Amino acid sequence: MKIKNYFLSGLFLLILTSFSYIPNSKDDPMLTRHDKDDIEFFKLAEKFEKYICHLNLPDCEGTIIADQWAISAAHCAVGIVSKFNNKRKHFVIINDVEIEVDKVIMYKDWDHSQTDNSSLKDIALLHLKTKPDNALQAKLYVDEDEVDKLVYMVGKGDKGNGLVGINGNDRKQRGATNRVETATGKWLTWTFDHPETKTKYLTEHEGISGPGDSGGPAFILKNNTVYLAGISSWQDTKGGDEGLYGVVENYTRVSQYIQWIHEEMTGNGAVSETILRVEPASDAIAYKYNPKAIPINANTLKQYVGEYQEKNTIKIYTKENDTNLYLISSGNSGYEFIATGEHKFSSKKHEGFTLEFKNIKNGVFKELIVILPDGTRKKATRK
């Protein structure tokens, strides 16, 4: 999967793919092997919860590495920079507490689309306004012996398993393991192995990150110490579907950025056109997205319900005695919309994600216009 659009969080990657949009980063919850009980992956995640910084974009993850520092993927941090540029504050979530971000530092590879992911530097530092309580700090993995090491991944992106791929999001945090196969240049890679392959790289809790997990950690345990070795960046699907056995994960290789991280954290980073350092404006506001709903009758929603076709099928449906609409496409989890105008609906949670229905015939609408948070506009027709 190629990283192409950096202003969207992992939540919308599946939607973009559904609408013939060039897929970008691999941000997901965990996708795990099919022959293990889910409870094992929940328990694995609990061991690392206090190291995790949820970027609240609404998705993407990060890792706490110092008193007031977290680290994540640059393609996630762009969403925070966008808010700063619009004079808005941004808050991450650590141990269920919101903490303000007061600086973002990252490489500027993300100003334009790239065709070669391997040339990107997908890493960003987030400075926190206050030190989080009851958090733990992961040490940076400085050695270059990552190959064959067991890694632990954590996230609450889209769930699924290697047989079916992505199958929704329950917002529960899962952990998974894998084993590093290559450590070349700026990347660590590993394959999502089927349990029957019996390769030496197969692990007991085999898995990979899923959409929504971008920026999340790959930990290595050494002498009971938690080290951050990789940052979730992108997935090579090998021509197949995302999240199935055989896909290859690409994580930013932290050991190759040690000097840069320390220089930036200590304020000794050199002036460079390749580095972007952004702080919120002095008059930035703590904006909360809260769309205003207009009254609508549950029976009225019937004219919108149905299946619409763009590249893939988009299903619009309602729930019993509910006056909201729901959208599901290409196996992603359902997104809830409220009526905000005549034949117009806005996502209940995600600003800029809207639906508009057009061309009514015989009491039903024949066209669906979907507008994504980056302004991308797609038209689908009723099947």
ABEGO torsion letter per residue (X at the ends): XBBABAABBAAAAAAAAAAGBBBBBBBBBBBBBAABBAAAAAAAAAAAAAABBBAGOABEBBBBABAABBBBBAAAAAAAAAAAAAGBBBBBBBGGBBBBBABBBBBAAAABBBABAAABBBBBBBBBABBBBGBBBBBBBABAAABGBBBBBBBABBBEBAAAEBAEBAGBBBBBBBBBABBBEABBBBBBBBAAAGBAABBAABBBBBBGABGBBBBBBBGGBBBBABBBABBBAGGBBBGBBGBBBBBBBAAAAAAAAAAAAAGABBBBAABBBBBBBAABBBBBBBBBBBBBBAAAAAAABEBBBBABBBBBBBBBGBABBBBBBGGBBBBBBBBABBGBBBBAABBGBBBBBBGBBGGBBABBBBBBAAGBBBBBBBX
